[in-house]
């Protein structure tokens, strides 16, 4: 597991998520889609007004070509 703050450009070690039931169902659907369809390796879960967003990524350390260099470092080195 890797947690990254895009805003601060740094890794985090813990985070709390507070989701509505609708948001949790949407997240569940996104995760199921990622597991069932290998072409979809990330999704964005946003609030209705798009002021808050969670990006959910599925990664395999042996296949990092779709990620930028900063995210690759995070995945490989956890830094």
Buried (B, 14 or more C-beta within 10 A) or exposed (E): EBEBEEEEEEBEEEEEEEEEEEBEEBBEEBEEEBEEEEEEBEBEBBEEEEEEEBEEBBBEEEEBEEBEEEBBEBBEEEE
